[in-house]
């Protein structure tokens, strides 16, 4: 940053600043903990001679342990794209209107989680169901390590409850798929040739007034070699929708390339199988008992409403710890 001409290229300068921000996000807490550890050592030595300091030592030790746990979690987010913003797509699955309502509940859950953790959320695209709920929606989550945290949510989510749409109040099971990809616009260069790209425009048909409904402001890009498509309809400007849709398409293409290198395309990108029974990563049961259980980590809680209000940290942390353990075992040949 101290080099002459650093600010001549604003886009490149911002990328470097973002990299520095990520590094400081690790280094500054580490330095803080080193100082805190030294202070704790001194306090422990004094406490050994003066028992009146025991309570203060216990309090400070509790604070240190909490900060250490948070730092340990941050060090687990070491992937190349973990520090990126994230695109989060929710797709209603088996269950008709029930599933569409469940998909909308998931949008609310993730929005609440973002609010709790200081992330900004933008609705990139939404297709509503005629009766209730949504058929699909795409959110852009902005903030440090958004993708690193939300990568745990990719998969099928299953809900069991008494149906609010059934006059006989019968118990229903609904499914929705969640797919999370990193927003790598401006950080990783994905080249797309013009002859590989098809651009379509359409009337957005969603909320936003007469302008959105009467003009073809919605934009969809299709990448011919892969058949991957991405669209945006929520901005009033066709130009803005085109920018968002292209960023989303690049994000999807990047995710595919990463998956190919890991030889896990079907597991890592949008091949979660049928959005139905037997493919779920997490169950949310509201009747006849209350339980949320992640089938990958066995993390569970009976506080279903808290989870639906965005209390997802235990599930996210358990996933990251399990992922880190598997990577360590693989690196050690275990």
C-alpha positions as CSV (number, residue, x, y, z in Angstrom):
1,X,0.0,0.0,0.0
2,X,3.0,2.3,0.5
3,X,4.2,1.9,-3.1
4,X,3.9,4.9,-5.4
5,X,0.9,4.7,-7.7
6,X,-1.0,2.3,-5.3
7,X,-4.2,4.4,-5.7
8,X,-4.0,4.7,-9.5
9,X,-6.0,1.6,-9.9
10,X,-8.9,1.9,-7.5
11,X,-10.3,-1.6,-8.1
12,X,-7.0,-3.3,-7.5
13,X,-6.4,-1.0,-4.4
14,X,-9.7,-2.1,-2.9
15,X,-8.9,-5.7,-3.4
16,X,-5.6,-5.3,-1.5
17,X,-7.4,-3.4,1.2
18,X,-9.9,-6.2,1.5
19,X,-7.0,-8.8,1.8
20,X,-5.4,-6.6,4.5
21,X,-8.8,-6.5,6.4
22,X,-9.0,-10.3,6.4
23,X,-5.4,-10.7,7.6
24,X,-5.9,-8.2,10.4
25,X,-9.1,-10.1,11.3
26,X,-6.7,-12.9,12.4
27,X,-3.6,-11.1,13.5
28,X,-5.2,-8.4,15.7
29,X,-7.1,-10.9,17.9
30,X,-4.0,-13.0,18.1
31,X,-2.0,-10.1,19.4
32,X,-4.8,-9.2,21.8
33,X,-4.8,-12.7,23.2
34,X,-1.1,-12.8,23.6
35,X,-1.3,-9.6,25.8
36,X,-4.3,-11.1,27.7
37,X,-2.4,-14.3,28.3
38,X,0.5,-12.4,29.8
39,X,-1.9,-10.4,32.0
40,X,-3.5,-13.6,33.1
41,X,-0.2,-15.2,34.0
42,X,0.7,-12.2,36.1
43,X,-2.7,-12.2,37.8
44,X,-2.4,-15.9,38.5
45,X,1.0,-15.3,40.2
46,X,-0.6,-12.6,42.4
47,X,-3.6,-14.8,43.2
48,X,-1.3,-17.5,44.4
49,X,-0.2,-15.1,47.1
50,X,-3.5,-13.3,47.7
51,X,-6.7,-15.3,47.6
52,X,-8.9,-12.2,47.4
53,X,-7.9,-12.1,43.7
54,X,-9.3,-15.5,42.9
55,X,-12.7,-14.2,41.8
56,X,-11.1,-11.6,39.5
57,X,-8.9,-14.3,38.0
58,X,-11.8,-16.6,37.4
59,X,-13.7,-13.8,35.6
60,X,-10.8,-12.9,33.4
61,X,-10.1,-16.5,32.6
62,X,-13.7,-16.9,31.5
63,X,-13.4,-13.9,29.1
64,X,-10.1,-15.3,27.7
65,X,-11.6,-18.7,27.1
66,X,-14.6,-17.1,25.2
67,X,-12.2,-15.0,23.1
68,X,-10.1,-18.1,22.4
69,X,-13.1,-20.1,21.2
70,X,-14.1,-17.3,18.8
71,X,-10.5,-17.0,17.5
72,X,-10.3,-20.8,17.0
73,X,-13.5,-20.7,15.0
74,X,-12.1,-17.9,12.8
75,X,-8.9,-19.9,12.1
76,X,-11.1,-22.7,10.7
77,X,-12.2,-20.4,7.9
78,X,-9.0,-20.8,5.9
79,X,-10.4,-21.6,2.5
80,X,-9.6,-19.4,-0.5
81,X,-13.1,-18.1,-0.7
82,X,-14.1,-18.3,3.0
83,X,-13.7,-14.5,3.6
84,X,-16.0,-13.7,0.6
85,X,-19.6,-12.5,0.6
86,X,-22.1,-15.2,-0.1
87,X,-25.0,-15.9,-2.5
88,X,-27.6,-18.0,-0.7
89,X,-30.3,-19.6,-2.8
90,X,-33.4,-21.3,-1.3
91,X,-35.5,-23.6,-3.5
92,X,-38.9,-25.1,-2.4
93,X,-39.0,-28.8,-2.9
94,X,-41.5,-31.6,-2.3
95,X,-44.6,-30.4,-0.6
96,X,-46.4,-27.9,-2.8
97,X,-47.6,-24.8,-1.0
98,X,-46.3,-26.2,2.3
99,X,-42.8,-26.3,0.8
100,X,-43.1,-22.8,-0.6
101,X,-44.1,-21.5,2.8
102,X,-41.2,-23.4,4.4
103,X,-38.8,-21.8,1.8
104,X,-40.0,-18.4,2.9
105,X,-39.5,-19.3,6.6
106,X,-35.9,-20.2,5.7
107,X,-35.4,-16.8,4.1
108,X,-36.6,-15.2,7.3
109,X,-34.3,-17.5,9.4
110,X,-31.2,-16.6,7.5
111,X,-32.1,-12.9,7.4
112,X,-32.4,-13.0,11.2
113,X,-29.1,-14.8,11.5
114,X,-27.5,-12.1,9.4
115,X,-29.0,-9.4,11.5
116,X,-27.7,-11.1,14.7
117,X,-24.1,-11.3,13.3
118,X,-23.9,-7.9,11.6
119,X,-24.2,-9.0,8.0
120,X,-26.0,-7.0,5.3
121,X,-28.6,-8.9,3.2
122,X,-29.9,-8.0,-0.3
123,X,-32.7,-9.8,-2.0
124,X,-31.2,-10.6,-5.5
125,X,-34.1,-12.6,-6.9
126,X,-37.4,-14.0,-5.7
127,X,-40.2,-16.0,-7.4
128,X,-43.3,-16.1,-5.3
129,X,-45.8,-18.9,-5.2
130,X,-49.4,-18.0,-6.2
131,X,-51.0,-19.2,-3.0
132,X,-48.4,-18.6,-0.3
133,X,-44.6,-18.5,0.2
134,X,-41.9,-18.5,-2.5
135,X,-40.8,-21.0,-5.0
136,X,-37.2,-19.8,-4.8
137,X,-35.2,-16.8,-3.7
138,X,-31.5,-15.7,-3.8
139,X,-29.9,-13.5,-1.1
140,X,-26.6,-11.7,-1.2
141,X,-25.0,-11.7,2.2
142,X,-22.3,-9.1,2.6
143,X,-19.7,-9.1,5.4
144,X,-16.4,-10.7,6.4
145,X,-16.4,-14.5,6.2
146,X,-20.0,-14.6,5.1
147,X,-19.4,-17.6,2.8
148,X,-17.1,-19.3,5.4
149,X,-19.9,-19.4,7.9
150,X,-22.8,-20.1,5.6
151,X,-21.2,-22.9,3.7
152,X,-22.6,-25.2,6.3
153,X,-26.1,-24.6,5.1
154,X,-25.9,-26.2,1.7
155,X,-28.2,-29.1,1.5
156,X,-31.9,-30.2,1.9
157,X,-33.8,-28.9,5.0
158,X,-36.8,-30.8,6.2
159,X,-39.7,-29.4,8.3
160,X,-42.4,-31.4,10.2
161,X,-45.4,-29.5,11.5
162,X,-49.1,-29.2,11.7
163,X,-50.1,-27.7,8.4
164,X,-51.6,-24.2,8.5
165,X,-53.0,-24.9,5.1
166,X,-54.9,-28.1,6.1
167,X,-58.4,-27.6,7.4
168,X,-58.0,-30.9,9.2
169,X,-54.8,-29.8,11.0
170,X,-52.8,-32.8,9.8
171,X,-49.1,-33.1,10.3
172,X,-47.2,-32.4,7.1
173,X,-43.5,-32.8,6.0
174,X,-42.0,-30.2,3.7
175,X,-38.6,-29.8,2.0
176,X,-36.5,-27.0,0.7
177,X,-32.9,-26.9,-0.7
178,X,-30.3,-24.4,0.2
179,X,-27.3,-23.7,-2.0
180,X,-24.5,-21.3,-0.9
181,X,-21.8,-20.0,-3.3
182,X,-19.1,-17.4,-2.7
183,X,-19.3,-13.9,-4.3
184,X,-15.9,-13.8,-6.0
185,X,-16.6,-10.7,-8.1
186,X,-13.5,-8.5,-7.9
187,X,-11.4,-11.1,-6.1
188,X,-11.0,-14.0,-8.6
189,X,-11.1,-13.6,-12.3
190,X,-13.6,-15.8,-14.2
191,X,-13.3,-15.3,-17.9
192,X,-16.5,-15.7,-19.9
193,X,-16.3,-15.3,-23.7
194,X,-19.1,-13.3,-25.3
195,X,-20.0,-16.2,-27.6
196,X,-20.5,-18.5,-24.6
197,X,-23.1,-16.2,-23.0
198,X,-26.8,-15.8,-23.8
199,X,-28.6,-12.8,-22.4
200,X,-32.4,-12.7,-22.0
201,X,-34.6,-10.0,-20.6
202,X,-38.0,-10.4,-19.1
203,X,-40.7,-8.5,-17.2
204,X,-39.8,-8.9,-13.5
205,X,-43.5,-9.3,-12.5
206,X,-42.6,-8.9,-8.8
207,X,-43.0,-6.0,-6.3
208,X,-41.6,-2.7,-7.2
209,X,-44.4,-0.7,-8.9
210,X,-45.4,-0.2,-12.5
211,X,-41.9,0.3,-13.8
212,X,-40.8,-3.2,-12.9
213,X,-44.0,-4.8,-14.2
214,X,-44.3,-3.0,-17.5
215,X,-40.6,-3.0,-18.6
216,X,-38.2,-5.9,-19.2
217,X,-35.9,-5.0,-16.4
218,X,-35.2,-8.6,-15.4
219,X,-32.0,-10.1,-16.8
220,X,-31.0,-13.8,-17.2
221,X,-27.6,-15.0,-18.3
222,X,-27.0,-18.6,-19.6
223,X,-23.5,-20.0,-19.9
224,X,-23.7,-22.3,-23.0
225,X,-20.8,-24.7,-22.3
226,X,-22.3,-25.6,-18.9
227,X,-26.0,-24.7,-19.2
228,X,-25.7,-22.8,-15.9
229,X,-28.1,-19.8,-15.7
230,X,-28.4,-16.9,-13.3
231,X,-31.0,-14.1,-13.1
232,X,-31.9,-11.0,-11.3
233,X,-35.2,-9.2,-11.3
234,X,-35.4,-7.1,-8.1
235,X,-33.7,-4.0,-9.2
236,X,-35.6,-1.3,-11.2
237,X,-32.6,-0.9,-13.5
238,X,-32.0,-3.5,-16.2
239,X,-28.3,-2.5,-16.1
240,X,-28.1,-3.2,-12.3
241,X,-29.9,-6.5,-12.7
242,X,-27.4,-7.5,-15.4
243,X,-24.5,-6.7,-13.1
244,X,-26.0,-8.8,-10.3
245,X,-26.9,-11.7,-12.6
246,X,-23.5,-11.8,-14.1
247,X,-21.8,-11.8,-10.6
248,X,-24.1,-14.6,-9.6
249,X,-23.2,-16.6,-12.7
250,X,-19.5,-16.1,-12.2
251,X,-20.0,-17.3,-8.6
252,X,-21.7,-20.5,-9.8
253,X,-19.0,-21.2,-12.4
254,X,-16.3,-20.6,-9.8
255,X,-18.0,-23.1,-7.5
256,X,-18.1,-25.7,-10.2
257,X,-14.4,-25.3,-11.0
258,X,-13.5,-25.7,-7.3
259,X,-15.7,-28.8,-7.1
260,X,-14.0,-30.3,-10.1
261,X,-10.6,-29.9,-8.6
262,X,-11.8,-31.6,-5.5
263,X,-13.5,-34.4,-7.5
264,X,-16.7,-33.8,-5.6
265,X,-18.9,-32.0,-8.1
266,X,-22.0,-33.9,-7.2
267,X,-21.6,-33.3,-3.5
268,X,-20.2,-29.8,-3.6
269,X,-22.5,-28.0,-6.1
270,X,-26.2,-28.1,-6.6
271,X,-26.4,-31.9,-6.9
272,X,-28.0,-32.6,-3.6
273,X,-30.3,-35.2,-5.1
274,X,-34.0,-34.9,-5.0
275,X,-35.3,-32.3,-2.6
276,X,-37.2,-34.8,-0.6
277,X,-37.0,-37.5,2.1
278,X,-33.6,-39.2,2.6
279,X,-31.5,-36.3,1.4
280,X,-31.9,-33.8,4.2
281,X,-28.9,-32.4,6.2
282,X,-31.1,-31.0,9.0
283,X,-34.5,-31.8,10.4
284,X,-36.8,-29.2,12.0
285,X,-39.6,-30.9,14.0
286,X,-42.4,-28.8,15.5
287,X,-45.0,-31.6,16.2
288,X,-45.5,-34.0,18.0
289,X,-42.3,-32.8,19.8
290,X,-39.8,-30.0,19.2
291,X,-36.4,-30.8,17.9
292,X,-33.9,-29.4,15.4
293,X,-31.1,-31.9,14.5
294,X,-28.3,-31.8,12.0
295,X,-27.8,-35.3,10.7
296,X,-24.1,-34.6,9.7
297,X,-22.9,-33.5,13.2
298,X,-25.7,-34.8,15.5
299,X,-26.0,-31.3,16.9
300,X,-29.5,-30.8,18.2
301,X,-31.7,-28.5,20.3
302,X,-35.4,-28.5,21.3
303,X,-35.6,-24.7,20.9
304,X,-37.0,-24.8,17.4
305,X,-38.4,-21.3,17.5
306,X,-35.0,-19.9,18.5
307,X,-33.4,-21.6,15.5
308,X,-36.1,-20.3,13.2
309,X,-35.4,-16.8,14.7
310,X,-31.8,-17.1,13.5
311,X,-30.0,-18.9,16.3
312,X,-27.8,-21.1,14.1
313,X,-24.3,-20.6,15.6
314,X,-24.1,-24.0,17.3
315,X,-24.9,-25.8,14.0
316,X,-22.5,-23.7,12.0
317,X,-19.6,-24.1,14.5
318,X,-20.2,-27.9,14.8
319,X,-20.0,-28.2,11.0
320,X,-16.8,-26.2,10.8
321,X,-15.2,-28.2,13.6
322,X,-16.1,-31.4,11.9
323,X,-14.8,-30.1,8.5
324,X,-11.5,-29.1,10.1
325,X,-11.1,-32.4,11.8
326,X,-11.7,-34.3,8.5
327,X,-9.2,-32.1,6.7
328,X,-6.6,-32.7,9.4
329,X,-7.1,-36.4,9.2
330,X,-6.8,-36.4,5.4
331,X,-3.6,-34.3,5.6
332,X,-2.1,-36.8,8.0
333,X,-3.2,-39.8,5.9
334,X,-5.6,-41.1,8.6
